[in-house]
Amino acid sequence: VVNSIKINDENGNHLKDVMLARGVLPLLVDFLRTRFSEKDPNSEEYTQALTSPSLPFVLQILSGLAHGHKPSQKYIHDNEGISYLHVLEQVKVSTAKKVGILAENALDVFSGTEFEKAVQDIRDATRRDKQTKMMKYREGLLKNIGFREETGTLGKITTERSPLGIDLDLDEERGFTCKVCHEGYTYLPQEILGIYTFTKKVNLEQFSAVSSTMLGSGSWIEAGYATVTHFHIIHLQCHREATKTERNNKVPKEEWEGATLRNAQTRCNNLFPIWGPQITEDSYNSAV
């Protein structure tokens, strides 16, 4: 009901005023507070809260009440509701279906309002924190294989140890480079680079100028695949090593959960290989 109320509808806003005054909205915010405030995201209690049948409905009602209604928006803001919604918008689809999307939709309600900056600030803070963690993870991965990145020089990698006891200083790569080791086809010509992509199956009919009714009886439309990318590049071997490490962590990650972190928080489910100058056709075909 509340989601169908139009903005500036006098009767609709009156209904929202009543629901705020009679404690409906406070009850929804309290529902989120008691289940997701200061809880360990890896605890069984937290996981059970995410899969609660009530949670999707709570998020939808909360979103509907806040849409175009400043008193409800102010109440959510003043009672830390934005922080609870932000925690939930980061939930992976594999963990709790629709919860992340519903929480994100609820936060989007604040766009164009005086509380928009509060939403953007908390998202920016989380993004910076994740970037810091990603860089620390990358440094650890480089250290494990005997490399380090020179301070203040993005892309310049030197060895920490050498069998001859000599530090080898490697010049910065030119062209495509791996996000993890920052090497490319100049120094690792046999290591295939790949682009993180997100690919899904689609019906080619939507891209055809000829409708299915014009194709005659017994005709069919072949399915195809749509692929998008933010063009973040990684060695296929670095991706495999990172996946192996993440699966052995105290809090294991699935392959594409970790890849999403390396892909600048962008969803991905595939790697498209780049054919390097010294990559053989057989090697490339195998990578494809």
N, C-alpha and C positions, 0 to 999 in steps of 0.2 A: 504494500500500500504506500509506504513512505517513499519508495523509489519512483513511484508514478506521479508524485506531486511535482508540479511545475514550479520553476523559480518565480518568486513574487506572487504566488497564488495566495490570496488573503486567507482563505479557509485552510489551505494546506499549512501555511505558516502558523496559524492558530493551533492546529493539531500538534505541530511540533513544539510549540510553546507549552501546551498542556503536558505532552510526554516528557518534556524536560522538567517541568514543575512537579510532576507526580513521580519522578524518580526513574523513569524508563531509561533515559540516556545514562544517568549515573550508574544504573545497574549494569549496563553494557560495558562501560569503562571499567567498572569494578571487576567484571568477569575477566577482562584481559589482565588487569593488575594482579589478581590473585593467582593466575595461572602462568604468567610470563614475566613477572617482575622479579629480578634477581634469582632466576632459576638457571641451573646448569643446563645448557642446550643439549648436552650429551646424556642427561639423566633420563631414566625411564618415565619419571613423572612428567617431564617436559614433552617427551614423545607422545605420551598418552593424551596430554592436553591438546596437542596439534591434531590428533585424529578424533577429537571429540565431535560427535554429530552436530552439536550446537554451534560450534565455532563459525562455520560458513554463514549461518543465519545471523549470528551476532554481528559479523562484519558487514553483511548486506544491510541490515537495519541501521547500524551505526552510520554507514555511508549515506543512506537515504535521509537520515535525520540531519546530517551535517550539510547536505547539498543545498546551497543557497540560503542557509539559515545561520546567521552570524552568532546568535546566542549559543547554539549547539556547537559551532566551531570553536567559540571561545572556551566553552566548558571542556571540550576535548583537549584543547591546547593547555589550559591552565591546570589540568589534572593528569598531565603526562601521557595522554592518550596517543599523541603523535609518536612518541618513542616506542610505545607498545606496537603500534601499527607498523613502524619501520622495522622492528625486529621480525615481524611476521611477513613482511613483503620480501624478505630475503630467504624465506623457506623454499627449498627445492621442491619441484613438482613430484619427484620420486618419494619425498618424505610425507607430504600431505597434499593431496590433489586439490587444486583451486585456492588454497589458503593464501599463498603468496600473491596470486593475481587479485584476489578480493581485497587484501590489505593494501596493495598498490593502488587499486581503484579508489579506496577510501581516502588515501593520502592525496590522490589527484583532485579530489573534491576541493582541496584548499588552494588550488591554482587560481591566481587572480584575486586572492583575498589578502588581508593584512597578515595572515598567518603563513603565507606561501614561503617566506624567507626562513621560517622555523623549520619547515619541511626540507627545504634545500640545504640548510646548514647541517642538519643531522645526516642527510644523505652524503654530503661532501665529507663530513668527518669520518664516516664509515669507509668511504672510498679511499681517503688518505691512509687510514689504518690498514686497509687491505693491501694497498700499494707498498706500504712499509713492510708488511709481512711477506709479500711476494719477493721484495728485494732481499730480505734476510734469507728467505728460502733459497733464492738463486745463488747468493753468496756461499751458503752452505753446500749447495750442489757443486759449485765450481771448486770449492776447497776440497771436497771429497775426491775429485779427479785431478787434483794437483794444480789448479789454476786459481788466479785471483784477478780481480779487476782493479786497475789503478785508480786511486782516489781522485775524484773529480774529472775522470776521463772515461766517459761512457763509450764502451766499445773497444777499449784497448785492454787486452788481456795479457798477463805475463805468467810464466810458470813459477810456482812456489818452490819446486824442487826439480833437479835435473840429475840424470844418472852420471853426468860428468862433473857435477857440483857447480855448474854454470847456469846463471839465470838467463833464460832466453827471452828477449824482448820482441814481441810480435807487433808489427804495425797494424793499424786499424784496417779492418776488412773493407772492401769496396763492393757495392752491390747488395744482394740479399744476405741477411745475417740471421742467425738463430737467436731467439729471445732468451734462451738459457745460457748458452756458452758464447754468444756473440761472434761465432765463427761462421764463415760461408764457404763458397766454392773455391776461394783463393787458397786457403790453408787446409781445408778438408774437402778436396774435390770429389772424393768417393762417397761422402756421407750425404744422402739425399735430404734436401730441405722440403718441407711441406707447409701449406697454408691451412690454418684452422678454418673450417667452413661449417655451416649448418645446412643440411640437405634434407629435403622431405619429398615424398612421392606426391605427384599432382596429376590430375586428369588433363590431358592435352587439349580437350575439347574447349576449355575456356580460353585457349590461345589461338583457336582456329576460327577462320572467317566462315567456315561451312558448318552449319548446325547438324546435329545428329539426325534430324528429321529429313535432311536433304541427301543423306548418304544411302538411303534405301534400306529395305528389310535385311536383317542378318548382319548389318554392318556394326562395327565396334570402334571405339576410340582408344587408341593405345595410351597407356600411362607413361609418364616421364618423371623427371626429377628436377626440382628447383633448388638452386644452391646460392647462398649469400655468404659474404665474408667481410671481415674488417681488416683482412690482409695482415694478420699477425703470423709470423713465420717461425718455425722451429724444426730442428733436425728430427727426423723420424726416430732416430736412436735416442735423442735427448727426451723425446716424448715418452718412449718406452721406459727409460730409466726413471723418469720422474713419476710415471704411473706406478712402477714397481715400488719405489720409495714410499709413495703416499698410501699404498695398500698395506704397508708394514708399519705405518704410523700408529701411535696410541689411539688416535681417532681416525680410522681408515677412511679414505675417499675413493669413490668409484672413478673409473678412468676419465669420464667427461666432466665430473665435478671438479677435479683438479685441473683439467684442461681449460675449463671456464675461467678459473683464476688466472692462468697464464695467458688467456685470450682477453685480458683486460675486462673481466666480468661480463663477457659476451658469450651467449649460449653457442655451443658448437657440438657436433657429433661426428666429425670426419676430418681427415687430412687429405688435401689435394697436393700431390707431389709436384715439385718443380724440376724440370729436366735440365740438369747442369751440363756444362761443356764436356766433362769427362765421365758422365754417367752413361753406362751402356744401355742399349735398348732393352735387353733382358732384365736388367736391374730396375729400370723405370717401369716396365710392364708389371713386374712383380710388386712394386710399390703401389701401382694403381689398383 
